[in-house]
């Protein structure tokens, strides 16, 4: 009989800082006061994996089934037991069902008083932009017994973490104006702008005509806003397409909450309408979560491990500069993206709409996260001019200072990936960084934007938010045609055979970085030549199967002769 393992007694005396948990003071906040001690909150404690993923899993060379993943790479049982004992000792309740299968997140609920005591923090209420949030500053301090077992604690602080990366055509990207009404979608507008339906953008990028993604599910992450089924039905009727099945999945306190066209509804509808239009027949599942680091990580992890809808590709149009994140939150989200790669799921992410500074006013270059994660496909933006299937011009999107510009540059957190080693990525500001952003690009300039319907109105909207669902739709079509999910595509597209799959953008800049031949920190490898890309990202087993079928056909033909 195996001996029983004992849970240590956790004291408040021996504590150490949870690495990466340092949170900067809140700027321009007012009305600070202690958080009510009796208020109850729920935090996410993310524990280590049972066994680390291998490099071959993360690059997609050795994919795992869900059963294999859950057996070896889900939460470490020893860590789960330690956290359960820790929660009991400090008067916290472990929510039933956590960690969920495949996941490493344990939900702990308790009073503010017990949370402060358990994690060695002080929680306060502070008001920012007229809204009061619960905030913490400094580090989380864990009992020494938990070090190495707990990798992140999220949710003690509930201030907003990210912004949607969309811009409505108009002054400073904030005014809904100059939008086409009714049927005349493509054509010039005030200020020399041009708008397209997503279908027309797809035609310019050579999406296969008559393509279907009827067996695919596209997951979309949203941290606010909502959609109305009546808008979806009306919009796709104007396109002459059958409306996609759109399903809302609430995460935590998140929900489908449409309000008005000046809200994040514009982001939600842009994502749904672009992805659905270029990937006809695909099911769209929208995961709504609160706009916090806890909500962001929860939504992505839920989508990756969703065994009900099983998305093969996930689109993210929200983000913020790396300096606005704690290192622990970035590590937790990146780890979830590694899990996606191991399971054969592609994640696309907008690279941001504020050029090489990413809206950080310190005079330095910054990139947006999660686009800077080396395990997502970072999507930059262009200005696209063309008609039918002919592109007449494509340049870097840059309408600064007020009109936005594609994000791009070099991560100060994530090192240079092996598959990007030959891309001549500029040196990072911080020696630990090196990952170049973005990987790919597509139409993003509001001046060549997408006609979409939001809360009963028609607008022209751009931003790199449009590029993430555009690429997600393309990958869904590829998955349908290739008979297997593309998964983690960077090794394939950065290799020599990937070059014919891109239209290289060589004109323009996003501030500090200029476009040029090959990869650049404005538009990555370029915009898609879809038919070529579908073949370039075909998984090896599918390519071998196609070659075998072709060889068999040739043999049959020779035999008949």
Beta strands, then each sheet from edge to edge (+ up, - down):
strand 1: 15-17
strand 2: 30-34
strand 3: 40-47
strand 4: 93-94
strand 5: 105-111
strand 6: 124-128
strand 7: 131-135
strand 8: 141-143
strand 9: 150-154
strand 10: 163-164
strand 11: 167-168
strand 12: 187-189
strand 13: 193-195
strand 14: 217-222
strand 15: 246-250
strand 16: 283-288
strand 17: 313-316
strand 18: 318-321
strand 19: 346-350
strand 20: 368-369
strand 21: 377-387
strand 22: 390-396
strand 23: 409-415
strand 24: 434-437
strand 25: 440-443
strand 26: 450-454
strand 27: 457-462
strand 28: 502-503
strand 29: 527-528
sheet 1: 1+ 8-
sheet 2: 2+ 6- 7+
sheet 3: 4+ 5- 3+ 9-
sheet 4: 10+ 18- 20+
sheet 5: 11+ 27- 26+
sheet 6: 12+ 13-
sheet 7: 15+ 16+ 14+ 17+ 19+ 21+ 22-
sheet 8: 15+ 16+ 14+ 17+ 19+ 21+ 25+
sheet 9: 23+ 24-
sheet 10: 28+ 29-
end
